Amino acid sequence: MASTTPALNDTVADVTRRIRERSSERRALYESRMADQHRRGVHRGELSCGNLAHGFAACGAEDKNSLKLMNAANLGIISSYNDMLSAHQPLETFPETIKAAARAMGSTAQFAGGVPAMCDGVTQGQPGMELSLFSRDVIAMATAVGLSHNMFDAVLYLGVCDKIVPGLFIAAARFGHLPAMFVPAGPMPSGLPNKEKARIRQLFAEGKASREDLLEAESASYHSPGTCTFYGTANSNQLMMEMMGLHLPGTSFVNPGTEMREALTRFATEQTIRNTEPGGDYRPFYRQIDERAIVNAIVGLLASGGSTNHTLHLVAMAAAAGLTITWEDFTDLSAVTPSLMQVYPNGQADINHFQAAGGMSLLIRELIGAGLIHTDIPTVFGTDMTAYTQEPFLEDGQLIWREGPTESLDPEVLRPVAEPFAPTGGLTVLNGNLGRGVIKVSAVKPEHRLVEAPIKIFEDQNDLKAAFEAGELDRDVIAVVRFQGPKANGMPELHKLTPYLGVLQDRGYKVALVTDGRMSGASGKVPAAIHISPEALDGGPLAKLKDGDIVRLDADRGSLEVKVDAHEWAERALRIGDLDHYHVGLGRELFGGFRHLAMRGEEGAGVFGGFEADDLARQEGQIHEDDA
């Protein structure tokens, strides 16, 4: 890179400024609390002899001696490993690699705790999906339990998929006085082409392919250890971690089980030790992640056509770091961020093709060159973001970084800012008399972005399948699937509906989906107004709708309206949904408290409240009481 970088885009600068200003009091309180935790010192030194003896009782003699001396770093390992799910199975061997690398540096590492990791691919369309979004907050709490022993100088967070990385991030923010390194496992090698997989799914939905045909296709697509290769929430997570400097450069999409993956995990350990106070270059999470890093994550998400789940997750993640972001921030950044990637469902390529075409180093180079991201943030690599135009190589068995490509090797997958797939990021906030929601149109053709049609209401996604099979949807139709918000049933993803709606669209009908549930990163060619807030159970206007109402969804204008006389609309009663069948079975009864506490989608759909925002409100109330 040149010694100077282009001036920051005016909109990026303005959004960053307003986040900083609206968050100023909240962020100041957060930073103060993190500084207080840091001032308490290296925590092993604060433990009694009995506490400390319990903390290293299971260690070998070499590690015990290091832990007794107090002058070497001790790393905590938090992992989402399980051997059922492909994305997490490779993490099985990471702790031993990390421990060996730490010992070679004269330091130690301990496995602090595991966190749950569920797969939306397994639970899609099943009752277990209703625990999915809340698992993010469970992961944050499980991480806090693992780190509560106060034995660690820094933390390595091992996670990949959907809710796992956001949950780990939330916990890392609340333990922000500790340096943090996020360590991915990488995607599985490419399997069955995505276009063929989608074709067989639609044939099955039409009854033209057998279940055996479908299972064979799915097995050929999801076929080995590693993350699924489509560009959904899991791979969006990895991209965003690198955009915020929480990964090593170029580490997001290296396949598991390779010599490079092993070398990167060792180096991540060594670099984390260097980032600790004993290592001499203390880089705590709270000084690294601020409004600039969050804006980088949003821009990277938009430029890549990433998962709409992050209009929920990033709001919650930022809140944990004392920052308030809004859906308008996403919309305004989307308007100036060109679409540079086409990876399924936005195209036919997979994430391995993106990596081969130039990967993260080229994407970041292009965004820096256009002034669309902040380069002046500290990173876990010990540099600013300009070093992230480099990518790793093995030279005589040694890990080095060299400048990555300056041009795309496949313009059908990754393009420069000067020749984007689209001039904007394709994410829009919808407003109207049906509430507020978001829509991603990067995979929706322009002719499908405006739909005005009678609605068909469903309060259970399985009912839509039955209506499709009965021929009741063979017309222009907007399917409204309501009572799917976080308070109602945990806000499940509704991808089970995609093949049916896709078939209707292919038959020439104008179709769309409107829901207070989720559609996430694998949403495709059918326009889907999602995360509608307030949700139907929370007094949202979706609860007023009746079958046959005319709804107009205009993605380009950002509007979502029901065409009902204003007086009649105001007089309509809210329907009360029958939700009992959502609340029992497969552990769903254990999450009643979560449903009760859940915030609106626009607020991140979390259960923790507003962190510093709530505390500041209480302080403000106390001031008013004192004045009175």
Buried (B, 14 or more C-beta within 10 A) or exposed (E): BEEEBEEBBEBBBBBBEBBBEBBEBBBEBBBEBBBEBBEEEBBBEEBEEEBBEEBBEEBEEEBBEBBEEEEBBBBBBBBBBBEEBBBBBBBBBBBEBBBEBBBEBEBBBBBBBBBBBBBBBEBBBEBBBBBBBBBBBBBBBBBBEBBEBBBBBBBBBBBBBBBBBBBBBBBBBBBBBBBBBBBBBBBBBBBBBBEEBBEBBBBBBBEEBEEEEBEBBBEBBBBBBBBBBBBBBBBBBBBBBBBBBBBBBBBBBBBBBEEBBBBBBBBBBBBBBBBBBBBEEBBBBBBBBBBBBBBBBBBBBBBBBBBBBBBBBBBBBBBBBBBBBBBEBBBBBBBBBBBBBBBBBBBBBBBBBBBBBBBBBBBBBBBBBBBBBBBEBBBBBEBBBBBBBBBBEBEEEEBEBEEBBEEBEBBEBBBBBEEBBBEBBBBBBBBBBBBBBBBBBBBBEEEBBBBBBEBBBBBBBEBBBEBBEEEEBEBBBBBBBBBBBBBBBBBBBBBBBBBBBBBBBEEEBBBBBBBBBBBBBBBBBBBBBBBBBBBBBBEBBBBBBEEEBEBBBBBEBBBBBBEBEEEEBEEBEBBEBEBEEBBEEEEBEEBEEBBEBBBBBBBBBBBBEBBBBEBBEEEEEEEEEEEE
